[in-house]
C-alpha cells in the first residue's frame, strides 16, 4: 500500500509539473502574440482615427466658410466694395484661426488617446508577464500550507471546545453521583432506624 501511494503521489507530481510547464508556455505565447499584434493594431487604429478627425474638421471648416462667405456677400451688396473686401478678409482670418484651433484640439486629443492606449498596453503586458513554474509551485505550496494551518487551527479550536464540554459533562456526572450516593446513605439510615424500631 505504501508503494502504491508513493507511485500515485509521484504520478500526481509529474502531471502537475507537466501542467505547469504547459501553462508557462501558453503564457509566453500569449505575451508574444500580444507584443506582436498590439502595436500592429495600434498602428492601424491611430492613423484611421486621425484621418477621420481631420476629415470631419475639414468638412466643418468648409461648411462654416461657405456660410460666412454668403453672409459677407449679402452685406457687401448693401455696402460699398471696400467694406466687402475687408469683411471677406476678416472672415477668412477668423475661419483660419478656428481651423487652426480645431487642428490643435484634434492633435491634443490624438496625443491623449495614444498615451491612454500605451498605458493600457503596458498594464496588460505586466499582467501577462510570464512566470517560472518554480515560482508557481512555491506559491501553491505556500497557499496549501496556509490552508493546512488554518484547518489545523480550526480543528484544535473544535477539540478544545469539545474537551471543555466533556469536562463540564464529567463535573455534572460527578455531582449527580454524589447526590445518588447521599440519597442511598440516607435511605440506608432510614431502613436501619426502621429495623431498630421493629426489633
ZATOR-389047 format. One record per atom (N, C-alpha, C): residue number from 1; residue in one letter; chain; atom name; x, y, z. Coordinates in Angstrom, 2 decimals, always signed. Atoms other than C-alpha are relative to their C-alpha. Example, Ala and Ser with C-alpha at 12.3 -4.5 7.8 and 13.67 -1.06 7.14 Angstrom:
BEGIN
[1 a A N [+0.89 -1.19 +0.00]] [1 a A CA [+12.30 -4.50 +7.80]] [1 a A C [+0.90 +1.20 +0.00]] [2 s A N [-0.82 -1.19 -0.06]] [2 s A CA [+13.67 -1.06 +7.14]] [2 s A C [-0.77 +1.09 +0.73]] 
//
This chain:
BEGIN
[1 x A N [+0.82 -1.21 +0.00]] [1 x A CA [+0.00 +0.00 +0.00]] [1 x A C [+0.86 +1.26 +0.00]] [2 x A N [-0.89 -1.17 -0.02]] [2 x A CA [+2.86 +2.40 +0.80]] [2 x A C [+0.60 +0.25 -1.36]] [3 x A N [-0.58 -0.17 +1.34]] [3 x A CA [+4.44 +1.74 -2.59]] [3 x A C [-1.03 +0.53 -0.99]] [4 x A N [+1.06 -0.49 +0.90]] [4 x A CA [+1.12 +2.28 -4.36]] [4 x A C [-0.28 +1.48 +0.23]] [5 x A N [+0.23 -1.43 -0.29]] [5 x A CA [+0.53 +5.57 -2.57]] [5 x A C [+1.17 +0.85 -0.46]] [6 x A N [-1.18 -0.74 +0.45]] [6 x A CA [+4.10 +6.65 -3.32]] [6 x A C [-0.02 +0.18 -1.51]] [7 x A N [+0.09 -0.10 +1.47]] [7 x A CA [+3.65 +5.85 -7.03]] [7 x A C [-1.10 +0.97 -0.42]] [8 x A N [+1.10 -0.93 +0.34]] [8 x A CA [+0.34 +7.69 -7.09]] [8 x A C [+0.40 +1.44 +0.24]] [9 x A N [-0.47 -1.38 -0.28]] [9 x A CA [+1.92 +10.75 -5.46]] [9 x A C [+1.01 +0.46 -1.04]] [10 x A N [-0.98 -0.37 +1.03]] [10 x A CA [+4.82 +10.68 -7.94]] [10 x A C [-0.70 +0.31 -1.32]] [11 x A N [+0.75 -0.25 +1.24]] [11 x A CA [+2.35 +10.42 -10.85]] [11 x A C [-0.73 +1.34 +0.06]] [12 x A N [+0.67 -1.30 -0.15]] [12 x A CA [+0.37 +13.38 -9.48]] [12 x A C [+0.98 +1.15 -0.15]] [13 x A N [-1.00 -1.07 +0.11]] [13 x A CA [+3.55 +15.43 -9.14]] [13 x A C [+0.46 +0.18 -1.44]] [14 x A N [-0.40 -0.11 +1.41]] [14 x A CA [+4.60 +14.60 -12.71]] [14 x A C [-1.08 +0.69 -0.83]] [15 x A N [+1.09 -0.66 +0.74]] [15 x A CA [+1.17 +15.58 -14.05]] [15 x A C [-0.08 +1.48 +0.32]] [16 x A N [+0.03 -1.42 -0.40]] [16 x A CA [+1.29 +18.81 -12.05]] [16 x A C [+1.13 +0.78 -0.66]] [17 x A N [-1.14 -0.68 +0.65]] [17 x A CA [+4.74 +19.66 -13.42]] [17 x A C [-0.26 +0.19 -1.49]] [18 x A N [+0.32 -0.13 +1.43]] [18 x A CA [+3.58 +18.95 -16.99]] [18 x A C [-1.03 +1.11 -0.23]] [19 x A N [+1.02 -1.05 +0.14]] [19 x A CA [+0.52 +21.15 -16.50]] [19 x A C [+0.60 +1.39 +0.19]] [20 x A N [-0.63 -1.30 -0.24]] [20 x A CA [+2.64 +23.96 -15.09]] [20 x A C [+0.91 +0.41 -1.15]] [21 x A N [-0.84 -0.32 +1.16]] [21 x A CA [+5.08 +23.72 -17.99]] [21 x A C [-0.85 +0.46 -1.18]] [22 x A N [+0.90 -0.42 +1.09]] [22 x A CA [+2.20 +23.93 -20.48]] [22 x A C [-0.57 +1.39 +0.26]] [23 x A N [+0.51 -1.33 -0.35]] [23 x A CA [+0.76 +26.90 -18.62]] [23 x A C [+1.06 +1.07 -0.21]] [24 x A N [-1.10 -0.95 +0.20]] [24 x A CA [+4.15 +28.59 -18.66]] [24 x A C [+0.21 +0.29 -1.49]] [25 x A N [-0.15 -0.19 +1.44]] [25 x A CA [+4.44 +28.01 -22.43]] [25 x A C [-1.15 +0.83 -0.58]] [26 x A N [+1.15 -0.79 +0.48]] [26 x A CA [+0.92 +29.36 -23.02]] [26 x A C [+0.13 +1.46 +0.37]] [27 x A N [-0.21 -1.39 -0.40]] [27 x A CA [+1.78 +32.49 -21.06]] [27 x A C [+1.02 +0.68 -0.91]] [28 x A N [-1.00 -0.56 +0.92]] [28 x A CA [+4.88 +33.02 -23.20]] [28 x A C [-0.61 +0.30 -1.36]] [29 x A N [+0.61 -0.20 +1.33]] [29 x A CA [+2.88 +32.55 -26.41]] [29 x A C [-0.99 +1.16 +0.00]] [30 x A N [+0.95 -1.12 -0.08]] [30 x A CA [+0.15 +34.94 -25.26]] [30 x A C [+0.71 +1.33 +0.07]] [31 x A N [-0.75 -1.26 -0.09]] [31 x A CA [+2.68 +37.58 -24.31]] [31 x A C [+0.64 +0.36 -1.33]] [32 x A N [-0.61 -0.27 +1.30]] [32 x A CA [+4.46 +37.19 -27.65]] [32 x A C [-1.04 +0.47 -1.01]] [33 x A N [+1.06 -0.41 +0.94]] [33 x A CA [+1.19 +37.42 -29.60]] [33 x A C [-0.49 +1.41 +0.30]] [34 x A N [+0.44 -1.35 -0.35]] [34 x A CA [+0.14 +40.50 -27.68]] [34 x A C [+1.05 +1.03 -0.37]] [35 x A N [-1.06 -0.95 +0.37]] [35 x A CA [+3.53 +42.14 -28.21]] [35 x A C [+0.05 +0.23 -1.50]] [36 x A N [-0.07 -0.15 +1.46]] [36 x A CA [+3.30 +41.49 -31.95]] [36 x A C [-1.26 +0.66 -0.54]] [37 x A N [+1.26 -0.50 +0.57]] [37 x A CA [-0.39 +42.16 -32.61]] [37 x A C [-0.43 +1.34 +0.59]] [38 x A N [+0.41 -1.26 -0.62]] [38 x A CA [-0.83 +45.04 -30.16]] [38 x A C [+0.51 +1.22 -0.73]] [39 x A N [-0.49 -1.16 +0.75]] [39 x A CA [+1.48 +47.52 -31.91]] [39 x A C [-0.57 +0.10 -1.41]] [40 x A N [+0.59 -0.05 +1.35]] [40 x A CA [+0.08 +46.49 -35.32]] [40 x A C [-1.41 +0.59 +0.04]] [41 x A N [+1.35 -0.56 -0.12]] [41 x A CA [-3.48 +47.18 -34.20]] [41 x A C [+0.04 +1.49 +0.34]] [42 x A N [-0.14 -1.41 -0.35]] [42 x A CA [-2.35 +50.45 -32.66]] [42 x A C [+0.44 +0.82 -1.20]] [43 x A N [-0.48 -0.72 +1.18]] [43 x A CA [-0.51 +51.44 -35.84]] [43 x A C [-1.09 +0.17 -1.05]] [44 x A N [+1.11 -0.15 +0.95]] [44 x A CA [-3.68 +50.85 -37.86]] [44 x A C [-1.08 +0.91 +0.57]] [45 x A N [+1.12 -0.73 -0.59]] [45 x A CA [-6.15 +52.36 -35.39]] [45 x A C [+0.27 +1.49 +0.10]] [46 x A N [-0.29 -1.43 -0.23]] [46 x A CA [-4.38 +55.65 -34.65]] [46 x A C [-0.05 +0.80 -1.30]] [47 x A N [+0.13 -0.79 +1.24]] [47 x A CA [-3.92 +56.80 -38.30]] [47 x A C [-1.44 +0.10 -0.51]] [48 x A N [+1.39 -0.05 +0.45]] [48 x A CA [-7.51 +55.86 -39.12]] [48 x A C [-0.79 +1.02 +0.82]] [49 x A N [+0.69 -0.97 -0.85]] [49 x A CA [-8.78 +57.85 -36.13]] [49 x A C [+0.43 +1.43 -0.32]] [50 x A N [-0.50 -1.33 +0.33]] [50 x A CA [-6.55 +60.79 -37.04]] [50 x A C [-0.61 +0.50 -1.32]] [51 x A N [+0.58 -0.39 +1.30]] [51 x A CA [-7.75 +60.80 -40.67]] [51 x A C [-1.48 +0.32 +0.14]] [52 x A N [+1.42 -0.25 -0.19]] [52 x A CA [-11.36 +60.59 -39.53]] [52 x A C [-0.23 +1.35 +0.66]] [53 x A N [+0.16 -1.28 -0.70]] [53 x A CA [-10.94 +63.53 -37.15]] [53 x A C [+0.34 +1.18 -0.91]] [54 x A N [-0.39 -1.10 +0.89]] [54 x A CA [-9.11 +65.68 -39.71]] [54 x A C [-1.04 +0.21 -1.11]] [55 x A N [+1.02 -0.12 +1.04]] [55 x A CA [-11.70 +64.91 -42.41]] [55 x A C [-1.25 +0.66 +0.55]] [56 x A N [+1.18 -0.61 -0.61]] [56 x A CA [-14.52 +65.82 -40.05]] [56 x A C [+0.21 +1.49 +0.24]] [57 x A N [-0.28 -1.41 -0.27]] [57 x A CA [-12.83 +69.07 -39.05]] [57 x A C [+0.09 +0.81 -1.29]] [58 x A N [-0.06 -0.70 +1.28]] [58 x A CA [-12.07 +69.99 -42.66]] [58 x A C [-1.41 +0.22 -0.57]] [59 x A N [+1.37 -0.14 +0.49]] [59 x A CA [-15.70 +69.35 -43.59]] [59 x A C [-0.74 +1.09 +0.76]] [60 x A N [+0.65 -1.04 -0.80]] [60 x A CA [-16.92 +71.52 -40.70]] [60 x A C [+0.55 +1.38 -0.37]] [61 x A N [-0.60 -1.28 +0.38]] [61 x A CA [-14.45 +74.27 -41.70]] [61 x A C [-0.51 +0.50 -1.33]] [62 x A N [+0.52 -0.41 +1.31]] [62 x A CA [-15.65 +74.26 -45.31]] [62 x A C [-1.44 +0.48 +0.10]] [63 x A N [+1.40 -0.42 -0.16]] [63 x A CA [-19.30 +74.48 -44.25]] [63 x A C [-0.08 +1.37 +0.64]] [64 x A N [+0.03 -1.31 -0.66]] [64 x A CA [-18.56 +77.37 -41.91]] [64 x A C [+0.49 +1.09 -0.93]] [65 x A N [-0.50 -1.00 +0.96]] [65 x A CA [-16.57 +79.16 -44.63]] [65 x A C [-1.08 +0.36 -1.03]] [66 x A N [+1.05 -0.28 +0.97]] [66 x A CA [-19.44 +78.80 -47.13]] [66 x A C [-1.08 +0.90 +0.60]] [67 x A N [+1.02 -0.81 -0.63]] [67 x A CA [-21.94 +80.22 -44.66]] [67 x A C [+0.47 +1.42 +0.25]] [68 x A N [-0.52 -1.33 -0.26]] [68 x A CA [-19.70 +83.11 -43.70]] [68 x A C [+0.19 +0.79 -1.29]] [69 x A N [-0.17 -0.69 +1.28]] [69 x A CA [-18.96 +83.92 -47.37]] [69 x A C [-1.31 +0.51 -0.55]] [70 x A N [+1.31 -0.46 +0.50]] [70 x A CA [-22.66 +84.10 -48.24]] [70 x A C [-0.48 +1.20 +0.80]] [71 x A N [+0.38 -1.16 -0.80]] [71 x A CA [-23.28 +86.45 -45.32]] [71 x A C [+0.80 +1.24 -0.39]] [72 x A N [-0.85 -1.14 +0.41]] [72 x A CA [-20.34 +88.64 -46.41]] [72 x A C [-0.45 +0.59 -1.32]] [73 x A N [+0.48 -0.51 +1.30]] [73 x A CA [-21.70 +88.86 -49.96]] [73 x A C [-1.28 +0.81 +0.17]] [74 x A N [+1.25 -0.73 -0.22]] [74 x A CA [-25.11 +89.93 -48.69]] [74 x A C [+0.27 +1.38 +0.60]] [75 x A N [-0.34 -1.29 -0.60]] [75 x A CA [-23.60 +92.64 -46.50]] [75 x A C [+0.74 +0.90 -0.98]] [76 x A N [-0.74 -0.79 +0.98]] [76 x A CA [-21.29 +93.76 -49.32]] [76 x A C [-0.91 +0.60 -1.05]] [77 x A N [+0.96 -0.56 +0.95]] [77 x A CA [-24.25 +94.23 -51.64]] [77 x A C [-0.67 +1.24 +0.56]] [78 x A N [+0.60 -1.17 -0.62]] [78 x A CA [-25.71 +96.64 -49.15]] [78 x A C [+1.01 +1.13 +0.16]] [79 x A N [-1.04 -1.03 -0.19]] [79 x A CA [-22.40 +98.50 -48.51]] [79 x A C [+0.80 +0.20 -1.26]] [80 x A N [-0.88 -0.25 +1.15]] [80 x A CA [-19.57 +99.59 -50.75]] [80 x A C [+0.99 -1.13 -0.17]] [81 x A N [-0.94 +1.07 +0.34]] [81 x A CA [-16.76 +97.45 -52.28]] [81 x A C [+1.12 -0.16 +1.01]] [82 x A N [-1.11 +0.09 -0.97]] [82 x A CA [-14.08 +98.29 -49.72]] [82 x A C [-0.42 -0.74 +1.26]] [83 x A N [+0.49 +0.70 -1.19]] [83 x A CA [-16.17 +97.15 -46.77]] [83 x A C [-0.18 -1.49 -0.27]] [84 x A N [+0.16 +1.41 +0.36]] [84 x A CA [-16.94 +93.92 -48.62]] [84 x A C [+1.34 -0.72 +0.01]] [85 x A N [-1.33 +0.59 +0.04]] [85 x A CA [-13.25 +93.24 -49.20]] [85 x A C [+0.57 -0.20 +1.41]] [86 x A N [-0.49 +0.11 -1.38]] [86 x A CA [-12.36 +93.97 -45.57]] [86 x A C [-0.75 -1.08 +0.77]] [87 x A N [+0.78 +1.03 -0.69]] [87 x A CA [-15.20 +91.80 -44.31]] [87 x A C [+0.39 -1.39 -0.42]] [88 x A N [-0.42 +1.32 +0.47]] [88 x A CA [-14.10 +88.92 -46.52]] [88 x A C [+1.33 -0.42 +0.59]] [89 x A N [-1.30 +0.32 -0.60]] [89 x A CA [-10.51 +89.12 -45.22]] [89 x A C [-0.15 -0.37 +1.48]] [90 x A N [+0.21 +0.30 -1.42]] [90 x A CA [-11.68 +89.24 -41.62]] [90 x A C [-0.64 -1.37 +0.19]] [91 x A N [+0.65 +1.31 -0.11]] [91 x A CA [-13.94 +86.25 -42.17]] [91 x A C [+0.97 -1.12 -0.34]] [92 x A N [-0.98 +1.02 +0.36]] [92 x A CA [-11.14 +84.35 -43.87]] [92 x A C [+0.99 -0.23 +1.14]] [93 x A N [-0.94 +0.13 -1.12]] [93 x A CA [-8.76 +85.10 -40.99]] [93 x A C [-0.65 -0.71 +1.19]] [94 x A N [+0.69 +0.67 -1.12]] [94 x A CA [-11.34 +84.10 -38.40]] [94 x A C [-0.21 -1.49 -0.29]] [95 x A N [+0.16 +1.41 +0.36]] [95 x A CA [-12.03 +80.88 -40.32]] [95 x A C [+1.30 -0.77 +0.12]] [96 x A N [-1.30 +0.65 -0.14]] [96 x A CA [-8.31 +80.08 -40.48]] [96 x A C [+0.36 -0.21 +1.47]] [97 x A N [-0.29 +0.14 -1.44]] [97 x A CA [-7.97 +80.74 -36.74]] [97 x A C [-0.81 -1.13 +0.62]] [98 x A N [+0.83 +1.08 -0.52]] [98 x A CA [-10.87 +78.44 -35.95]] [98 x A C [+0.50 -1.36 -0.46]] [99 x A N [-0.52 +1.27 +0.52]] [99 x A CA [-9.43 +75.74 -38.21]] [99 x A C [+1.28 -0.41 +0.72]] [100 x A N [-1.24 +0.30 -0.72]] [100 x A CA [-6.03 +76.03 -36.52]] [100 x A C [-0.29 -0.46 +1.43]] [101 x A N [+0.34 +0.40 -1.37]] [101 x A CA [-7.60 +75.84 -33.07]] [101 x A C [-0.59 -1.41 +0.03]] [102 x A N [+0.57 +1.35 +0.06]] [102 x A CA [-9.59 +72.77 -34.11]] [102 x A C [+1.08 -1.05 -0.27]] [103 x A N [-1.10 +0.93 +0.26]] [103 x A CA [-6.46 +71.15 -35.52]] [103 x A C [+0.83 -0.24 +1.26]] [104 x A N [-0.75 +0.15 -1.25]] [104 x A CA [-4.63 +71.84 -32.25]] [104 x A C [-0.76 -0.87 +0.99]] [105 x A N [+0.80 +0.83 -0.90]] [105 x A CA [-7.50 +70.34 -30.27]] [105 x A C [+0.01 -1.46 -0.43]] [106 x A N [-0.02 +1.38 +0.49]] [106 x A CA [-7.55 +67.27 -32.50]] [106 x A C [+1.34 -0.67 +0.27]] [107 x A N [-1.32 +0.56 -0.30]] [107 x A CA [-3.79 +66.82 -32.09]] [107 x A C [+0.13 -0.33 +1.48]] [108 x A N [-0.05 +0.28 -1.45]] [108 x A CA [-4.12 +67.10 -28.31]] [108 x A C [-0.81 -1.24 +0.35]] [109 x A N [+0.81 +1.20 -0.24]] [109 x A CA [-6.90 +64.52 -28.35]] [109 x A C [+0.70 -1.26 -0.49]] [110 x A N [-0.73 +1.16 +0.52]] [110 x A CA [-4.79 +62.20 -30.51]] [110 x A C [+1.14 -0.40 +0.93]] [111 x A N [-1.09 +0.30 -0.93]] [111 x A CA [-1.83 +62.50 -28.14]] [111 x A C [-0.53 -0.63 +1.29]] [112 x A N [+0.61 +0.57 -1.20]] [112 x A CA [-4.08 +61.83 -25.18]] [112 x A C [-0.43 -1.44 -0.24]] [113 x A N [+0.43 +1.35 +0.35]] [113 x A CA [-5.54 +58.79 -26.95]] [113 x A C [+1.19 -0.95 -0.10]] [114 x A N [-1.20 +0.83 +0.10]] [114 x A CA [-2.06 +57.48 -27.76]] [114 x A C [+0.54 -0.35 +1.38]] [115 x A N [-0.51 +0.25 -1.35]] [115 x A CA [-0.95 +57.89 -24.14]] [115 x A C [-0.86 -1.00 +0.75]] [116 x A N [+0.89 +0.95 -0.67]] [116 x A CA [-4.03 +56.05 -22.86]] [116 x A C [+0.18 -1.41 -0.54]] [117 x A N [-0.16 +1.33 +0.60]] [117 x A CA [-3.57 +53.20 -25.33]] [117 x A C [+1.32 -0.64 +0.42]] [118 x A N [-1.29 +0.53 -0.42]] [118 x A CA [+0.12 +52.82 -24.49]] [118 x A C [-0.03 -0.41 +1.48]] [119 x A N [+0.09 +0.35 -1.42]] [119 x A CA [-0.66 +52.85 -20.76]] [119 x A C [-0.76 -1.30 +0.19]] [120 x A N [+0.76 +1.25 -0.09]] [120 x A CA [-3.29 +50.13 -21.23]] [120 x A C [+0.83 -1.19 -0.49]] [121 x A N [-0.85 +1.08 +0.49]] [121 x A CA [-0.83 +48.07 -23.28]] [121 x A C [+1.04 -0.39 +1.04]] [122 x A N [-1.01 +0.29 -1.02]] [122 x A CA [+1.82 +48.38 -20.56]] [122 x A C [-0.61 -0.77 +1.16]] [123 x A N [+0.65 +0.70 -1.10]] [123 x A CA [-0.64 +47.33 -17.86]] [123 x A C [-0.35 -1.43 -0.37]] [124 x A N [+0.35 +1.36 +0.43]] [124 x A CA [-1.85 +44.34 -19.89]] [124 x A C [+1.24 -0.87 -0.15]] [125 x A N [-1.24 +0.77 +0.10]] [125 x A CA [+1.74 +43.29 -20.61]] [125 x A C [+0.52 -0.38 +1.38]] [126 x A N [-0.41 +0.35 -1.35]] [126 x A CA [+2.52 +43.44 -16.91]] [126 x A C [-0.84 -1.15 +0.54]] [127 x A N [+0.84 +1.10 -0.45]] [127 x A CA [-0.47 +41.20 -16.25]] [127 x A C [+0.36 -1.31 -0.68]] [128 x A N [-0.35 +1.21 +0.76]] [128 x A CA [+0.62 +38.75 -18.99]] [128 x A C [+1.47 -0.35 +0.08]] [129 x A N [-1.42 +0.29 -0.12]] [129 x A CA [+4.23 +38.70 -17.83]] [129 x A C [+0.21 -1.46 +0.37]] [130 x A N [-0.17 +1.42 -0.28]] [130 x A CA [+5.42 +35.07 -17.95]] [130 x A C [+0.70 -0.25 +1.33]] [131 x A N [-0.58 +0.36 -1.29]] [131 x A CA [+6.29 +33.41 -14.69]] [131 x A C [+0.60 -1.40 -0.08]] [132 x A N [-0.68 +1.28 -0.03]] [132 x A CA [+8.51 +30.49 -13.85]] [132 x A C [-0.88 -1.03 +0.71]] [133 x A N [+0.79 +1.07 -0.62]] [133 x A CA [+6.99 +27.13 -12.94]] [133 x A C [+0.38 -0.19 +1.46]] [134 x A N [-0.43 +0.14 -1.40]] [134 x A CA [+9.07 +27.05 -9.75]] [134 x A C [-0.71 +1.03 +0.88]] [135 x A N [+0.71 -1.02 -0.78]] [135 x A CA [+7.53 +30.33 -8.59]] [135 x A C [-1.46 -0.38 +0.23]] [136 x A N [+1.40 +0.43 -0.15]] [136 x A CA [+4.05 +28.95 -9.27]] [136 x A C [-0.11 -1.12 +1.02]] [137 x A N [+0.01 +1.08 -0.99]] [137 x A CA [+4.89 +25.80 -7.29]] [137 x A C [+0.18 +0.53 +1.41]] [138 x A N [-0.23 -0.58 -1.33]] [138 x A CA [+6.21 +27.89 -4.40]] [138 x A C [-1.27 +0.68 +0.50]] [139 x A N [+1.25 -0.66 -0.40]] [139 x A CA [+3.01 +29.96 -4.38]] [139 x A C [-1.06 -1.02 +0.38]] [140 x A N [+0.98 +1.04 -0.32]] [140 x A CA [+0.89 +26.82 -4.48]] [140 x A C [+0.31 -0.67 +1.33]] [141 x A N [-0.38 +0.62 -1.27]] [141 x A CA [+2.88 +25.28 -1.63]] [141 x A C [-0.32 +0.91 +1.18]] [142 x A N [+0.28 -0.94 -1.10]] [142 x A CA [+2.59 +28.42 +0.50]] [142 x A C [-1.50 +0.12 +0.27]] [143 x A N [+1.46 -0.08 -0.19]] [143 x A CA [-1.15 +28.68 -0.13]] [143 x A C [-0.54 -1.28 +0.64]] [144 x A N [+0.43 +1.27 -0.59]] [144 x A CA [-1.57 +24.97 +0.66]] [144 x A C [+0.38 -0.06 +1.47]] [145 x A N [-0.44 +0.01 -1.40]] [145 x A CA [+0.47 +25.37 +3.85]] [145 x A C [-0.87 +0.92 +0.86]] [146 x A N [+0.86 -0.91 -0.76]] [146 x A CA [-1.61 +28.37 +4.93]] [146 x A C [-1.38 -0.61 +0.22]] [147 x A N [+1.30 +0.66 -0.15]] [147 x A CA [-4.83 +26.43 +4.25]] [147 x A C [+0.07 -1.12 +1.04]] [148 x A N [-0.16 +1.08 -0.98]] [148 x A CA [-3.50 +23.46 +6.22]] [148 x A C [+0.09 +0.56 +1.42]] [149 x A N [-0.13 -0.61 -1.33]] [149 x A CA [-2.53 +25.74 +9.13]] [149 x A C [-1.36 +0.50 +0.50]] [150 x A N [+1.32 -0.48 -0.40]] [150 x A CA [-5.99 +27.32 +9.12]] [150 x A C [-0.91 -1.16 +0.40]] [151 x A N [+0.81 +1.17 -0.34]] [151 x A CA [-7.65 +23.89 +9.08]] [151 x A C [+0.43 -0.60 +1.34]] [152 x A N [-0.51 +0.55 -1.26]] [152 x A CA [-5.39 +22.69 +11.90]] [152 x A C [-0.45 +0.86 +1.18]] [153 x A N [+0.42 -0.90 -1.07]] [153 x A CA [-6.19 +25.77 +13.96]] [153 x A C [-1.49 -0.16 +0.32]] [154 x A N [+1.44 +0.17 -0.23]] [154 x A CA [-9.93 +25.33 +13.45]] [154 x A C [-0.29 -1.34 +0.69]] [155 x A N [+0.20 +1.30 -0.63]] [155 x A CA [-9.70 +21.63 +14.36]] [155 x A C [+0.42 +0.03 +1.46]] [156 x A N [-0.44 -0.11 -1.39]] [156 x A CA [-7.71 +22.45 +17.50]] [156 x A C [-1.02 +0.75 +0.85]] [157 x A N [+1.03 -0.73 -0.73]] [157 x A CA [-10.33 +25.00 +18.49]] [157 x A C [-1.22 -0.88 +0.28]] [158 x A N [+1.14 +0.90 -0.21]] [158 x A CA [-13.06 +22.41 +17.97]] [158 x A C [+0.30 -1.03 +1.08]] [159 x A N [-0.36 +1.00 -1.00]] [159 x A CA [-11.17 +19.83 +20.02]] [159 x A C [+0.03 +0.61 +1.40]] [160 x A N [-0.02 -0.65 -1.32]] [160 x A CA [-10.60 +22.32 +22.85]] [160 x A C [-1.41 +0.26 +0.51]] [161 x A N [+1.38 -0.23 -0.43]] [161 x A CA [-14.27 +23.28 +22.88]] [161 x A C [-0.68 -1.32 +0.39]] [162 x A N [+0.57 +1.31 -0.35]] [162 x A CA [-15.22 +19.58 +22.85]] [162 x A C [+0.54 -0.49 +1.34]] [163 x A N [-0.59 +0.42 -1.27]] [163 x A CA [-12.79 +18.92 +25.71]] [163 x A C [-0.62 +0.76 +1.17]] [164 x A N [+0.64 -0.78 -1.07]] [164 x A CA [-14.27 +21.77 +27.76]] [164 x A C [-1.43 -0.48 +0.25]] [165 x A N [+1.36 +0.51 -0.17]] [165 x A CA [-17.78 +20.45 +27.08]] [165 x A C [+0.01 -1.34 +0.74]] [166 x A N [-0.09 +1.29 -0.68]] [166 x A CA [-16.71 +16.96 +28.16]] [166 x A C [+0.35 +0.18 +1.47]] [167 x A N [-0.34 -0.24 -1.40]] [167 x A CA [-15.13 +18.35 +31.32]] [167 x A C [-1.23 +0.47 +0.78]] [168 x A N [+1.22 -0.46 -0.67]] [168 x A CA [-18.38 +20.15 +32.14]] [168 x A C [-0.97 -1.16 +0.22]] [169 x A N [+0.87 +1.16 -0.15]] [169 x A CA [-20.33 +16.95 +31.49]] [169 x A C [+0.49 -0.92 +1.11]] [170 x A N [-0.56 +0.85 -1.06]] [170 x A CA [-17.97 +14.98 +33.76]] [170 x A C [-0.30 +0.59 +1.38]] [171 x A N [+0.31 -0.64 -1.27]] [171 x A CA [-18.46 +17.56 +36.50]] [171 x A C [-1.47 -0.23 +0.39]] [172 x A N [+1.42 +0.23 -0.27]] [172 x A CA [-22.23 +17.24 +36.15]] [172 x A C [-0.25 -1.44 +0.44]] [173 x A N [+0.18 +1.41 -0.36]] [173 x A CA [-21.98 +13.44 +36.26]] [173 x A C [+0.51 -0.28 +1.41]] [174 x A N [-0.54 +0.21 -1.35]] [174 x A CA [-19.79 +13.55 +39.37]] [174 x A C [-0.93 +0.58 +1.07]] [175 x A N [+0.94 -0.58 -0.97]] [175 x A CA [-22.24 +15.88 +41.10]] [175 x A C [-1.25 -0.88 +0.13]] [176 x A N [+1.16 +0.89 -0.07]] [176 x A CA [-25.12 +13.55 +40.18]] [176 x A C [+0.33 -1.27 +0.78]] [177 x A N [-0.40 +1.19 -0.77]] [177 x A CA [-23.17 +10.56 +41.53]] [177 x A C [+0.04 +0.30 +1.49]] [178 x A N [-0.03 -0.38 -1.41]] [178 x A CA [-22.59 +12.43 +44.78]] [178 x A C [-1.42 +0.07 +0.58]] [179 x A N [+1.38 -0.08 -0.46]] [179 x A CA [-26.31 +13.14 +45.04]] [179 x A C [-0.61 -1.39 +0.22]] [180 x A N [+0.54 +1.35 -0.14]] [180 x A CA [-27.21 +9.50 +44.40]] [180 x A C [+0.60 -0.72 +1.20]] [181 x A N [-0.64 +0.66 -1.15]] [181 x A CA [-24.67 +8.30 +46.95]] [181 x A C [-0.56 +0.54 +1.32]] [182 x A N [+0.57 -0.57 -1.23]] [182 x A CA [-26.02 +10.74 +49.54]] [182 x A C [-1.43 -0.50 +0.21]] [183 x A N [+1.35 +0.53 -0.12]] [183 x A CA [-29.57 +9.58 +48.78]] [183 x A C [+0.02 -1.45 +0.48]] [184 x A N [-0.09 +1.40 -0.42]] [184 x A CA [-28.50 +5.93 +49.16]] [184 x A C [+0.34 -0.11 +1.49]] [185 x A N [-0.36 +0.04 -1.42]] [185 x A CA [-26.84 +6.62 +52.51]] [185 x A C [-1.17 +0.42 +0.88]] [186 x A N [+1.16 -0.44 -0.79]] [186 x A CA [-29.93 +8.48 +53.71]] [186 x A C [-1.05 -1.10 +0.08]] [187 x A N [+0.98 +1.09 -0.01]] [187 x A CA [-32.19 +5.59 +52.68]] [187 x A C [+0.47 -1.14 +0.90]] [188 x A N [-0.51 +1.06 -0.87]] [188 x A CA [-29.91 +3.06 +54.41]] [188 x A C [-0.19 +0.36 +1.47]] [189 x A N [+0.20 -0.43 -1.39]] [189 x A CA [-30.03 +5.11 +57.59]] [189 x A C [-1.46 -0.13 +0.42]] [190 x A N [+1.43 +0.13 -0.31]] [190 x A CA [-33.83 +5.21 +57.42]] [190 x A C [-0.39 -1.46 +0.23]] [191 x A N [+0.31 +1.42 -0.17]] [191 x A CA [-34.05 +1.45 +56.89]] [191 x A C [+0.56 -0.55 +1.31]] [192 x A N [-0.59 +0.46 -1.27]] [192 x A CA [-31.70 +0.88 +59.81]] [192 x A C [-0.84 +0.45 +1.19]] [193 x A N [+0.84 -0.51 -1.09]] [193 x A CA [-33.84 +3.09 +62.07]] [193 x A C [-1.31 -0.79 +0.09]] [194 x A N [+1.25 +0.74 +0.00]] [194 x A CA [-36.99 +1.27 +60.96]] [194 x A C [+0.20 -1.41 +0.56]] [195 x A N [-0.29 +1.33 -0.52]] [195 x A CA [-35.38 -2.12 +61.68]] [195 x A C [+0.19 +0.04 +1.51]] [196 x A N [-0.22 -0.12 -1.44]] [196 x A CA [-34.29 -0.94 +65.10]] [196 x A C [-1.32 +0.20 +0.74]] [197 x A N [+1.29 -0.23 -0.63]] [197 x A CA [-37.79 +0.28 +65.87]] [197 x A C [-0.83 -1.28 +0.03]] [198 x A N [+0.76 +1.24 +0.06]] [198 x A CA [-39.32 -3.01 +64.76]] [198 x A C [+0.55 -1.05 +0.96]] [199 x A N [-0.59 +0.98 -0.89]] [199 x A CA [-36.90 -5.04 +66.76]] [199 x A C [-0.23 +0.43 +1.46]] 
//
